Amino acid sequence: MSQRCFIGVDGGGTKTVGVALDEQGNVLCRAETASINYCSVGMDEALTSLRTLVEALASEANRPVASLAVGSSALDERIRDRLYDEFLERIAADPVLSAIPDRTVKSDAYMALLAACDDHRGAVLIAGTGVMGLAADDGKLHSVAGWGDVFGDRGSGYWIAQTALCRALDYVDALLPEGEALFYAMCEFFSLSSAADLITLVYSPDFDKSKLAAFSSCVAALAERGDACSARILDQAADELFAYCRSLATYLGTRPFTLGFYGSILLKNNRIFSRLTENIRAKLPQVKIKLPQTTAEEAAALYAIRRTHV
């Protein structure tokens, strides 16, 4: 039996999860660390988190790492920019990571695509802190969303939270009486004594945007308890996500294809999941929805194994 291990990493907007597999694809160990999205946490912190994760996995597996495959939410298959090149250069210069014989870094959407349907024909939609969709057709890739929090990523956890906070502030401004529940939830979640404290909190240079996205769970809880304002936000999020699915379907055409779902907004929010899947079944009959049968980090690790056998 081989004494090597193969590490796969799924770097989302909020956290990073890694797994080490043996050559037969058996899970040896798992670990978790902070985000490696260098666009949000900075290059130094991203690299430190990745190195720490890899060291922890290699130590627990007690085997040398033959190949490392990283999926990062900072990356986009449409572009290869200066930051991406710098990230690769920093990995190549890192004393721990550079010792791994085979290394590859792609978007988290690409790794999720591999898990859902390989990269021949099919698509994947990820909705967590952000949103990213990726379709593959005979080796060609087509992306939707992934524009980041500044431009919306409509339907994401960040977008849900941001929209809900706007409704809460509309209540403060006497524009939306039914935003009251969101206002009190906002004050409790962020430990605010007044709405004005939100300004100091959010615009502080030390504020972690991932905490803003986490407020989406409060919106979901309020919707479950019957809050109409929160329910409308979630319904709009589902409709926005459907628009991305329709765009992916337009690219792939009318022949049947698999659409994989990943991310907490799709997999843990029953209201969004139900409304989205109903829309897909009614309006996109060529789409077969597939829920994860393997994690994105496991798909990355399996990709790492395949790379060493090419």
N, C-alpha and C positions, 0 to 999 in steps of 0.2 A: 504494500500500500504506500502511496506517495506520502511524504511527510511535509508537503508544501500546503499552503493555504491560499485562498483567493478571496480578496476583500471587495465588497460592493458597498457603495455609500449613496444614500439618498439625502441630499441637502436641500431641505425645504426652507421656506421663509422664516420659520420660527425655530425649528430644531433640525438636527442632523442625526440620522440613524444609520448604523453600519452593521454589516454581518460578515463573518468569515465562514467560508465553505471549504470542505476538502475537495479533492479532485473528482469525486463521485457526486458532488452536489449536496452533500449532507451538511447541515448547519453545525458548526463547531461552537460558535458563540455570537452574541450580539452586544452592541453598546450604543450609547446615545450621548450626544454633546450639543453644544449651542450651534446656532446657524453658521454655515460657511458661505452665506450669500454676501460676498465682499461689497456689493453695492449698498447694503444696508448696515453691515457691521464693520466694514473697513477691511483692507487687505491683510493687515497684520493679525487681526483677531480671527479672520477666516482661516488663515494658514495655521495658526496655533491650534484652532479647534480641530482641523483636519488631521494634523500631526498627532494630537493627543488621542483622537479616536483610533487612528491606525495603530498607534503604539499599544493602546489598551487591547485591541482585538488580537494583534500579533502575540502579545504577552499571554493572553488567556488561552489562545489556540495553541501556544507553545510550538509554533512552526514558522519557518521563514515565509514571507509573503512573495508569491510568484508573480502575482498580477493584481493591480488595483484599478477599479473602474468607479469613477465618481460621476454622479448626476447632481447638478447644482441648479438651483432656481435662479441664480445670477446669470445663467447663460441662455442664449437664444439661438436656435439653429439658423436663423436668418442672417446673423451677423457674426463677425469675429473682430472684436474691437481691441483697443489698447489694453483695457483692463483684463480681458481674457488672456491676451498674450503675456501680460505681467504675471497673472496667476500661474500660468504654465511655467514661466521662467522661475518663479519663486519655488514652485514644487520641484523643478529640476535642480535647484540649488540647495534645497533643504537636505540636511544630513540624514534624516530619517526617511523621507519620502523618495529621495533620489536613489536610495539603495534598492528600491523595488525594481526588478528588471523590466517589467512592462507596466505602463501607466497610461490611462486615458481619462479625459474629462469631457463630458457632454452635458447637455441640459437634463434636468430632472424629468422633463417631459419625454425625452428620448428613451430614458431608462424605463419609464412607465409604459411607453409604447411597446418596448420589447416584452414587457411582462404581459401586456394585453393581447398582442397579436403579431409579435415579431415585427420586422420592419419592411415587410413585402407589400401588404395592402391592409389598411385598417386605420383606426384613429384612437386617440386617447384624449380625455378631458380631465384636467386636474383643477380642483377648486378647493383651496385651503386658505392660507393667508392671502395669496394672489390667485390668479386664474391663468391657465395656459392650455391651449389645445394644439395637437400635432397630428397630422395625417401623413401616411406613407402610401405611395402608389408606385410599385415597381422600383423602389430605391429612391424615388423623388419625395422630398418632404415639403409639407405646407403647414405653416403655423398660423394660429389665430390667438388674439389676446396676448398676455404677457407684457403689456406695456408698462406695468408698474403702478404704484399707488398714486403717483402724480396725475396719471391720465385715467385712473378709474378702475381698470380690471373689474368691470361690472359683474356682480354676482359673487365676488370673492368675500371672504371673511372681513377683509379690510373695508370693502365697499359697503357691506351690510352694517358694520359698526359705524362707519362715517355717516351713512345715511340716517341711521338711528339717532346719532348724536345731533345731527342737524334738526331732526324732528323734535328732540328734547329741547333744543335751544329755541325752536319755533314756539314751543310751549312757554318758555321763559319770556319771549317777546309778545305773548298773547296773540299769536297767529294760529296756534293749533292746540285747542283745549284738550284733544284726545292724546296729546303727547305727554301727558302727566306721568304715566307709569314709566315711560322711558326716561323722563327727567329724574325721578327718584332712583331708578336703577343706575343711572349714570353717576349720581352723587355717591351712592353706596359702593359701586364697583371701583371708582377712582378715588374714593375717600375725600370727596369734596364737601366743603361747608357751604359753598355757593357756586352758582354756575360760572361766575367770574373766575373762580379758581382753575377752571378748565384751561383758560388761556395760559396761565403761568405754567401749568403742567405740560401741556402739549407742545408749547413753543420753547420749552427748556432744551438746551443742546444735549442733555443727558437722557431725554425721554426715549424709551424703547417703543418703536412703532408696532412691534408685535403685540404689545399689551393693548393697543388700540384695537387690533383685529380680534383679540380675545373677547372683547365686549360683545361680539356677535353671538356668543353662547347665551348671554343675558337676553338678547333679542329673541332667540329661539325659545328660551324658557318662558318669556312673557307671552309669546304667540301660543304656546301650549296651554297657558292659563286663560286664553281667550282675549288677550289684548289685540284689538282690531288694528291699531296702528302698526304694531310689530308684525302681525300676520301679513299685512299688505307689503311690508318691506321684503319679507321672505318670498312672497309670491312674485314680486318684481324681480328678485334675485333669480328665481327659477326661470322666469321668462327671459332674462338676460342670458343665462347659461344656455337656454334652448337656442337662442340666436347664434351662439358660437357653434353649437352642434349642427345647426342648419348650414352654417358656412362650411364646416368640415364635410358635410354630406354633399354640398354643391361641388366641392373640389373632387370628391371621389365618384360622383355620378350615381346612377340609379341601380347599379349592380349591388347585391347585398355585401355588407361589410360589418366587421365587429368594431364597436365603440367601447373602449374600456373607461371605467370611472375610477378616479383616485382622488384622495383628499377628504378632509373632515367635513367640508360643507356638503359634498355629495353623499358621503357614506354615513354620516352621523346625524344629519338633519332630515327627519322623516318627511316633513312638509315639503321641503325643496325637492327631495328625491321623488316623492310621489307625483308632484305636479310636473316635474321635468320628464319623468319616464312616461307619464300619460301623454304629454305633448309629442314626445318622440314616436311612440307607438301609433298615434293618430295621424301624424303629419310626415313622418319619415319611415315608411314601412321597410325600406332597405336596410335599416340599422338594427343590428342585434346588440343589445346592451350586455356588457360583460363586467361582472364585479370581480375584484382582484382575487385571483387564486394563488398568487405569489406576491410578495411585497416588492416595492420598487427597488429596495436595496438588494434583495435576493436576485432580482432580474439583472441588476448591475453586476453582482458577483458571478452569475452564470455567464454573463457576457465576458467577464474577465477570464473565466475558464476557457471559453471558445476562442478567445484571442490567442491563448497559448497553444492552441491546437490547429491553428490555421496553417 
